[in-house]
């Protein structure tokens, strides 16, 4: 048995502390979800583009979609069955999965340090842009947060305790992470590097556990793999195409921009630490040199194995991505690093010391205050300021107004049949559909491969409204334009984007009337 299995005394005797603290952790997370959801709901007239895409894709449960694996759309499908398709749902869903990830971060921390220190680390990382501001964006990156952290927690427990249940759950959750976004394999590579570093692969129990994890992974992922084989591995080809650059110089520029973006997105954590450090200095100065008797860092209490786990599993995703991108000359996008920094809150343990309870109290106040400042600032920038400046922001997109205008036009020409199908790009069609009622579906770009919820044999039986805007999307997809040319009635309607200063949105619409097989007109 490796020496790392032995746990420090402060870890072995913390069950009561953990139970009493769990309610505080839960209350903070509930407050975070409520804060960001409420302010975004008030300030936004439309969700982000990715959130709208998920609302549209949630029209049906599929084993895969043209661009991405299916898990985020499955979750959104379940939520829409309960709440419908209100704009606020995407903000709530994004923050819900952000909070779930933070809960697993706390559980992981409780494995190797005290619940208070784990809470402190969780509070730090909660302020990073990926868990706060971008946590309101419901997309594959945000939804993957919880499964990556849960897999990391299970990986820790599996290696520590060598229980079959942990290995099986690790395989199942890892499959869910992969079916959320294929970048999950970057985290799995970090697991592998750590096992190599620790010599874990020499332990027969670890090899047996990996076999169990692999079986669970394959069982859960098999339906999606089968779907991929039937659809020419479309999402994988989409992911591969997104990496293409114009050459190595372009790739190096991407790496530089990518790295600077990450520093900016992690900067709220530094603000919290600096505020804590400054406060400590003031307290020490006021009380004299003996104010803090123990200045040993919290990390000094961690075992060598645990410190190695945090460093290897936490740092490998970012470092390996940058190195491989530089070697291959690929493109990098800032949001792809959403899950790379989930353990970075624990690195503050190297730079913190003193009484846990007083430090926790101060960090809670600092983190909550920063969340409030960021949420209010974001709401003001995306709401009133965007409106009065007339900027073309998606947050101010007049989805309800456009939907009402298109409904009016449809009823003028087809009064006997309700509008049920809108052919458009995902953004425009989604804004019309979600504001027109639960039964209105989007025919994305007039393409059935992008709209698997439609039956090609009957989709157009009750007619279709086609809409496109050159201001918002540029030239329409050729297939959509071809469908629009078949319309019986057509026209152009212009609506302001937001205030009087904003540009006019050109709504080029046509209507293909219902056919004889439309049951709604019978």
For each residue, the residues with C-beta under 8 A, 3 or more apart:
1: 5
2: 5 198 203 305
3: 6 305
4: 160 198 303 304 305 306
5: 1 2 160
6: 3 303
7: 11 12 112 303
8: 11 12 301 302 303
9: 12 13
10: 13 14 113 114 301
11: 7 8 14 111 112 113 114
12: 7 8 9
13: 9 10
14: 10 11 17 18 110 114 115
15: 18 19
16: 19 20
17: 14 20 21 114 115 116
18: 14 15 21 22 110 115
19: 15 16 22
20: 16 17 23
21: 17 18 24 25 115 116 119
22: 18 19 25 26 115
23: 20 26 27
24: 21 27 28 119 364
25: 21 22 28 29 103 106 119 122
26: 22 23 29 30 103
27: 23 24 30 31
28: 24 25 31 32 123 126 364 367 368
29: 25 26 32 33 99 102 103
30: 26 27 33 34 99
31: 27 28 34 35 368
32: 28 29 35 36 95 98 99 102 126 132 371
33: 29 30 36 37 92 95 96 98 99
34: 30 31 37 38
35: 31 32 38 39 371 372 375
36: 32 33 39 40 91 95 132 135 136 371 375
37: 33 34 40 41 88 91 92 95 136
38: 34 35 41 42
39: 35 36 42 43 375 376 378 379
40: 36 37 43 44 88 91 136 375 378 379 382
41: 37 38 44 87 88 91
42: 38 39 379 383
43: 39 40 378 379 380 382 383 384 395
44: 40 41 47 87 91 382 383 395 396
45: 87 395 396 397 398 399 400
46: 52 87 394 395 396 397 399 431
47: 44 51 52 55 87 90 91 138 394
48: 51 52 90 136 137 138 139 394
49: 52 53 394 426 427
50: 53 54 137 138 139 140
51: 47 48 54 55 90 91 93 94 137 138 139
52: 46 47 48 49 55 56 90 426 427 430 431 434
53: 49 50 56 57 139 426 430
54: 50 51 57 58 72 73 76 90 138 139
55: 47 51 52 58 76 80 85 89 90 430 434
56: 52 53 59 426 429 430 433 442 444
57: 53 54 62 65 73 76
58: 54 55 73 76 77 79 80 85
59: 56 441 442 451 453
60: 77 452 453
61: 70 73 74 77
62: 57 65 70 73 227 452 453
63: 70 223 224 226 227
64: 69 70 224 227 228 231 234 235
65: 57 62 68 69 70 73 235 452
66: 231 234 235 238 449 450
67: 234 235 238
68: 65 72 73 140 181 235 238
69: 64 65 140 178 179 180 181 182 224 235
70: 61 62 63 64 65 73 74 179 224
71: 74 75 143 176 179 180
72: 54 68 75 76 138 139 140 143 180
73: 54 57 58 61 62 65 68 70 76 77
74: 61 70 71 77 78
75: 71 72 78 79 93 97 143
76: 54 55 57 58 72 73 79 80 89 93 138
77: 58 60 61 73 74 80 81
78: 74 75 81 82
79: 58 75 76 82 83 89 93
80: 55 58 76 77 83 84 85 89
81: 77 78
82: 78 79
83: 79 80 86 89
84: 80 89 438
85: 55 58 80 89 433 434 438
86: 83 89 434
87: 41 44 45 46 47 90 91 399 434
88: 37 40 41 91 92
89: 55 76 79 80 83 84 85 86 92 93
90: 47 48 51 52 54 55 87 93 94 136 137 138
91: 36 37 40 41 44 47 51 87 88 94 95 136 138
92: 33 37 88 89 95 96
93: 51 75 76 79 89 90 96 97 138
94: 51 90 91 97 98 135 136 137 138 139 142 143
95: 32 33 36 37 91 92 98 99 135 136
96: 33 92 93 99 100
97: 75 93 94 100 101 135 138 142 143 145 146
98: 32 33 94 95 101 102 130 131 132 135 142 145
99: 29 30 32 33 95 96 102 103
100: 96 97 103 104 145 146
101: 97 98 104 105 131 145 146 148 149 150 342
102: 29 32 98 99 105 106 122 125 126 131
103: 25 26 29 99 100 106 107
104: 100 101 107 108 146 149 150 152 153
105: 101 102 108 109 118 121 122 125 149 342 343 345
106: 25 102 103 109 110 115 118 119 122
107: 103 104 110 111 118 153
108: 104 105 111 118 149 152 153 156
109: 105 106 112 113 115 117 118 119 121 122 346
110: 14 18 106 107 113 114 115 118
111: 11 107 108 153 156 157 160
112: 7 11 109 156 302 303 306 309
113: 10 11 109 110 117 118 298 301 302 306 349
114: 10 11 14 17 110 117 118 356
115: 14 17 18 21 22 106 109 110 118 119
116: 17 21 119 120 356 357 359 360
117: 109 113 114 120 121 298 349 356
118: 105 106 107 108 109 110 113 114 115 121 122
119: 21 24 25 106 109 115 116 122 123 360
120: 116 117 123 124 345 348 349 352 356 359 360 363
121: 105 109 117 118 124 125 345 346 348 349
122: 25 102 105 106 109 118 119 125 126 345
123: 28 119 120 126 127 272 345 363 364 367
124: 120 121 127 128 269 272 273 344 345 348 363 367
125: 102 105 121 122 128 131 269 341 342 343 344 345
126: 28 32 102 122 123 131 132 345 367 371
127: 123 124 131 132 268 269 271 272 367 370 371 374
128: 124 125 131 132 265 266 268 269 341 344
129: 132 133 134 264 265 266 268
130: 98 134 135 141 142 145 265 338 341
131: 98 101 102 125 126 127 128 134 135 145
132: 32 36 98 126 127 128 129 135 268 371 374 375
133: 129 136 374 378
134: 129 130 131 137 141 142 265 335 338
135: 36 94 95 97 98 130 131 132 142
136: 36 37 40 48 90 91 94 95 133 378
137: 48 50 51 90 94 134 141 142
138: 47 48 50 51 54 72 76 90 91 93 94 97 142 143
139: 48 50 51 53 54 72 94 142 143 335
140: 50 68 69 72 143 144 180 181
141: 130 134 137 144 145 181 335 336 338 339
142: 94 97 98 130 134 135 137 138 139 145 338
143: 71 72 75 94 97 138 139 140 146 147 180
144: 140 141 147 148 177 180 181 183 184 338 339
145: 97 98 100 101 130 131 141 142 148 149 338 339 342
146: 97 100 101 104 143 149 150
147: 143 144 150 151 173 174 176 177 180 184
148: 101 144 145 151 152 177 184 187 339 342
149: 101 104 105 108 145 146 152 153 339 342
150: 101 104 146 147 153 154 173
151: 147 148 154 155 170 173 174 177 184 187
152: 104 108 148 149 155 156 187 191 313 342 343
153: 104 107 108 111 149 150 156 157
154: 150 151 157 158 166 169 170 173
155: 151 152 158 159 170 191 313
156: 108 111 112 152 153 159 160 309
157: 111 153 154 160 161 163 166
158: 154 155 161 162 163 166 167 170 209 213
159: 155 156 162 195 198 200 206
160: 4 5 111 156 157
161: 157 158 166
162: 158 159 166 205 206 209
163: 157 158 166 167
164: 167 168 209 212
165: 168 169
166: 154 157 158 161 162 163 169 170 209
167: 158 163 164 170 171 209 210 212 213 216
168: 164 165 171 172 212 213 215 216
169: 154 165 166 172 173 216
170: 151 154 155 158 166 167 173 174 213 216
171: 167 168 174 175 212 213 214 215 216 217 218 220
172: 168 169 175 176 216 217 219 220
173: 147 150 151 154 169 170 176 177
174: 147 151 170 171 177 178 184 188 213 217
175: 171 172 178 179 216 217 218 219 220 221
176: 71 147 172 173 179 180 220
177: 144 147 148 151 173 174 180 181 184 187
178: 69 174 175 181 182 184 185 217 221
179: 69 70 71 175 176 220 221 224
180: 69 71 72 140 143 144 147 176 177 184
181: 68 69 140 141 144 177 178 184
182: 69 178 185 235 236 239
183: 144 186 336 339
184: 144 147 148 151 174 177 178 180 181 187 188
185: 178 182 188 189
186: 183 189 190 317 320 321 340
187: 148 151 152 177 184 190 191 317 339
188: 174 184 185 191 192
189: 185 186 192 193 316 317 320
190: 186 187 193 194 312 313 314 316 317 320
191: 152 155 187 188 194 195 313
192: 188 189 195 196
193: 189 190 196 197 312 316 320
194: 190 191 197 198 200 308 309 312 313 316
195: 159 191 192 198 199 200 201 206
196: 192 193 199 200 201
197: 193 194 308 312
198: 2 4 159 194 195 305 308
199: 195 196 202 203
200: 159 194 195 196 203 206
201: 195 196 206 207
202: 199 206
203: 2 199 200 206 207
204: 207 208
205: 162 208 209
206: 159 162 195 200 201 202 203 209 210
207: 201 203 204 210 211
208: 204 205 211 212
209: 158 162 164 166 167 205 206 212 213
210: 167 206 207 213 214
211: 207 208 214 215
212: 164 167 168 171 208 209 215 216
213: 158 167 168 170 171 174 209 210 216 217
214: 171 210 211 217 218
215: 168 171 211 212 218 219
216: 167 168 169 170 171 172 175 212 213 219 220
217: 171 172 174 175 178 213 214 220 221
218: 171 175 214 215 221 222
219: 172 175 215 216 222
220: 171 172 175 176 179 216 217
221: 175 178 179 217 218 224 225
222: 218 219 225 226
223: 63 226 227
224: 63 64 69 70 179 221 227 228
225: 221 222 228 229
226: 63 222 223 229 230
227: 62 63 64 223 224 230 231
228: 64 224 225 231 233 234 235 236
229: 225 226 233
230: 226 227
231: 64 66 227 228 234
232: 237
233: 228 229 236 237
234: 64 66 67 228 231 237 238
235: 64 65 66 67 68 69 182 228 238 239
236: 182 228 233 239 240
237: 232 233 234 240 241
238: 66 67 68 234 235 241 242
239: 182 235 236 242 243
240: 236 237 243 244
241: 237 238 244
242: 238 239 331 333
243: 239 240 328 330 331
244: 240 241 330 331
245: 250 251 254 329 330 331
246: 250
247: 250 251 329
248: 251 252 329
249: 252 253
250: 245 246 247 253 254 329 331
251: 245 247 248 254 255 325 326 328 329 330 331 332
252: 248 249 255 256 326
253: 249 250 256 257
254: 245 250 251 257 258 325 330 331 332
255: 251 252 258 259 322 325 326 332
256: 252 253 259 260
257: 253 254 260 261 332 334
258: 254 255 261 262 322 325 332 333 334 337
259: 255 256 262 263 322
260: 256 257 263 264
261: 257 258 264 265 334
262: 258 259 265 266 318 334 337 340 341
263: 259 260 266 267
264: 129 260 261 267
265: 128 129 130 134 261 262 334
266: 128 129 262 263 269 270 341 344
267: 263 264 270 271
268: 127 128 129 132 271 272 370 374
269: 124 125 127 128 266 272 273 344 345 348
270: 266 267 273 274
271: 127 267 268 274 275 370
272: 123 124 127 268 269 275 276 363 366 367 370
273: 124 269 270 276 277 348 351 352
274: 270 271 277 278
275: 271 272 278 279 366
276: 272 273 279 280 352 359 362 363 366
277: 273 274 280 281 351
278: 274 275 281 282
279: 275 276 282 283 362
280: 276 277 283 284 292 354
281: 277 278 284 285
282: 278 279 285 286
283: 279 280 286 287 291 292
284: 280 281 287 288 289 291 292
285: 281 282
286: 282 283 291
287: 283 284 290 291
288: 284 291
289: 284
290: 287 293
291: 283 284 286 287 288
292: 280 283 284 295 353 354
293: 290
294: 353 354
295: 292 353 354
296: 300 301 353
297: 300 349 350 351 352 353
298: 113 117 301 302 349 350 352 353
299: 302 307 349 350
300: 296 297
301: 8 10 113 296 298
302: 8 112 113 298 299 306 307 310 349
303: 4 6 7 8 112 306 307
304: 4 307 308
305: 2 3 4 198 308 309
306: 4 112 113 302 303 309 310
307: 299 302 303 304 310 311
308: 194 197 198 304 305 311 312
309: 112 156 194 305 306 312 313
310: 302 306 307 313 314 343 346 347
311: 307 308 314 315
312: 190 193 194 197 308 309 315 316
313: 152 155 190 191 194 309 310 316 343
314: 190 310 311 317 341 342 343 344 346 347
315: 311 312 318 319
316: 189 190 193 194 312 313 319 320
317: 186 187 189 190 314 320 321 337 339 340
318: 262 315 321 322 337 340 341
319: 315 316 322 323
320: 186 189 190 193 316 317 323 324
321: 186 317 318 324 325 332 336 337 340
322: 255 258 259 318 319 325 326 332
323: 319 320 326 327
324: 320 321 327 328 330
325: 251 254 255 258 321 322 328 329 330 331 332
326: 251 252 255 322 323 329
327: 323 324
328: 243 251 324 325
329: 245 247 248 250 251 325 326
330: 243 244 245 251 254 324 325
331: 242 243 244 245 250 251 254 325
332: 251 254 255 257 258 321 322 325 336
333: 242 258 336
334: 257 258 261 262 265 337
335: 134 139 141 338
336: 141 183 321 332 333
337: 258 262 317 318 321 334 340 341
338: 130 134 141 142 144 145 335
339: 141 144 145 148 149 183 187 317 342
340: 186 262 317 318 321 337
341: 125 128 130 262 266 314 318 337 344
342: 101 105 125 145 148 149 152 314 339
343: 105 125 152 310 313 314 346 347
344: 124 125 128 266 269 314 341 347
345: 105 120 121 122 123 124 125 126 269 348
346: 109 121 310 314 343 349
347: 310 314 343 344 350 351
348: 120 121 124 269 273 345 351 352
349: 113 117 120 121 297 298 299 302 346 352
350: 297 298 299 347
351: 273 277 297 347 348
352: 120 273 276 297 298 348 349 359
353: 292 294 295 296 297 298
354: 280 292 294 295 358 359
355: 358 359
356: 114 116 117 120 359 360
357: 116 360 361
358: 354 355 361 362
359: 116 120 276 352 354 355 356 362 363
360: 116 119 120 356 357 363 364
361: 357 358 364 365
362: 276 279 358 359 365 366
363: 120 123 124 272 276 359 360 366 367
364: 24 28 123 360 361 367 368
365: 361 362 368 369
366: 272 275 276 362 363 369 370
367: 28 123 124 126 127 272 363 364 370 371
368: 28 31 364 365 371 372
369: 365 366 372 373
370: 127 268 271 272 366 367 373 374
371: 32 35 36 126 127 132 367 368 374 375
372: 35 368 369 375 376
373: 369 370 376 377
374: 127 132 133 268 370 371 377 378
375: 35 36 39 40 132 371 372 378 379
376: 39 372 373 379 380
377: 373 374 380 381
378: 39 40 43 133 136 374 375 381 382
379: 39 40 42 43 375 376 382 383
380: 43 376 377 383 384 385
381: 377 378 385 386
382: 40 43 44 378 379 385 386 393 395 396
383: 42 43 44 379 380 386 387 395 396
384: 43 380 387 388
385: 380 381 382 388 389
386: 381 382 383 389 391 393 395 396 498
387: 383 384 390 396 498 499
388: 384 385 499 501
389: 385 386 499 501
390: 387 497 498 499 500 501 502 503
391: 386 396 498 502
392: 471 497 502 503
393: 382 386 396 397 498
394: 46 47 48 49 397 427
395: 43 44 45 46 382 383 386
396: 44 45 46 382 383 386 387 391 393 497 498 502
397: 45 46 393 394 427 431 472 497
398: 45 401 402 495 496 497 498 505
399: 45 46 87 402 403 431 432 434 435
400: 45 403 404 435
401: 398 404 405 495
402: 398 399 405 406 428 431 432 435 495 505 507
403: 399 400 406 407 431 432 433 434 435 436
404: 400 401 407 408 435
405: 401 402 408 409 493 495 507
406: 402 403 409 410 419 422 432 436 465 467 507 509
407: 403 404 410 411 419 436
408: 404 405 411 412
409: 405 406 412 413 465 491 493 509 511
410: 406 407 413 414 419 465 511
411: 407 408 414 415 419
412: 408 409 415
413: 409 410 488 489 511 513
414: 410 411 417 419 463 511 513 514
415: 411 412
416: 514 521
417: 414 420 462 463 514 518 520 521
418: 439 520
419: 406 407 410 411 414 422 436 440 465
420: 417 439 440 441 462 463 520
421: 440 441 442 443 454 459 460 462 463 464 465
422: 406 419 429 432 433 436 440 441 442 443 464 465 466 467
423: 429 442 443 445 446 464 465 466 467 480 483 484
424: 428 429 432 442 443 444 445 466 467 468 480
425: 428 429 444 445 468 473 476 477 480
426: 49 52 53 56 429 430 442 444
427: 49 52 394 397 430 431 472 473
428: 402 424 425 431 432 467 468 469 472 473
429: 56 422 423 424 425 426 432 433 442 443 444 467
430: 52 53 55 56 426 427 433 434 442
431: 46 52 397 399 402 403 427 428 434 435
432: 399 402 403 406 422 424 428 429 435 436 440 442 465 467
433: 56 85 403 422 429 430 436 440 441 442
434: 52 55 85 86 87 399 403 430 431
435: 399 400 402 403 404 431 432
436: 403 406 407 419 422 432 433 440
437: 440
438: 84 85
439: 418 420
440: 419 420 421 422 432 433 436 437
441: 59 420 421 422 433 451 453 454
442: 56 59 421 422 423 424 426 429 430 432 433 451
443: 421 422 423 424 429 446 447 451 454 459 464 483
444: 56 424 425 426 429 447 450 451
445: 423 424 425 450 476 477 479 480
446: 423 443 466 477 479 480 482 483 484
447: 443 444 450 451 477 479 480
448: 451 452 454 456 459
449: 66 452
450: 66 444 445 447
451: 59 441 442 443 444 447 448 454
452: 60 62 65 448 449
453: 59 60 62 441
454: 421 441 443 448 451 459
455: 458 459
456: 448 459
457:
458: 455 461 517
459: 421 443 448 454 455 456 464
460: 421 463 464 512 515
461: 458 514 515 517 518 519
462: 417 420 421 514 515 518 519 520 521
463: 414 417 420 421 460 511 512 513 514 515 518
464: 421 422 423 443 459 460 483 511 512
465: 406 409 410 419 421 422 423 432 509 510 511
466: 422 423 424 446 480 483 484 487 509 510 511 512
467: 406 422 423 424 428 429 432 507 508 509
468: 424 425 428 473 476 480 481 484 508
469: 428 472 473 505 506 507 508
470: 473 474 475 476 506 508
471: 392 503 504 505 506
472: 397 427 428 469 505
473: 425 427 428 468 469 470 476
474: 470
475: 470 481
476: 425 445 468 470 473 480 481 484 508
477: 425 445 446 447 480 481
478: 481 482
479: 445 446 447 482 483
480: 423 424 425 445 446 447 466 468 476 477 483 484
481: 468 475 476 477 478 484 485
482: 446 478 479 485 486
483: 423 443 446 464 466 479 480 486 512
484: 423 446 466 468 476 480 481 487 490 508 510
485: 481 482 510
486: 482 483 510 512
487: 466 484 490 510 511 512
488: 413 510 511 512 513
489: 413 510 511 513
490: 484 487 508 509 510 511
491: 409 509
492: 506 507 508 509
493: 405 409 507 509
494: 504 505 506 507
495: 398 401 402 405 504 505 507
496: 398 499 500 502 503 504 505
497: 390 392 396 397 398 502 503 504 505
498: 386 387 390 391 393 396 398 501 502
499: 387 388 389 390 496 502
500: 390 496
501: 388 389 390 498
502: 390 391 392 396 496 497 498 499
503: 390 392 471 496 497
504: 471 494 495 496 497
505: 398 402 469 471 472 494 495 496 497
506: 469 470 471 492 494
507: 402 405 406 467 469 492 493 494 495
508: 467 468 469 470 476 484 490 492
509: 406 409 465 466 467 490 491 492 493
510: 465 466 484 485 486 487 488 489 490
511: 409 410 413 414 463 464 465 466 487 488 489 490
512: 460 463 464 466 483 486 487 488
513: 413 414 463 488 489
514: 414 416 417 461 462 463 518 520 521
515: 460 461 462 463 518
516:
517: 458 461
518: 417 461 462 463 514 515 521 522
519: 461 462 522
520: 417 418 420 462 514
521: 416 417 462 514 518
522: 518 519
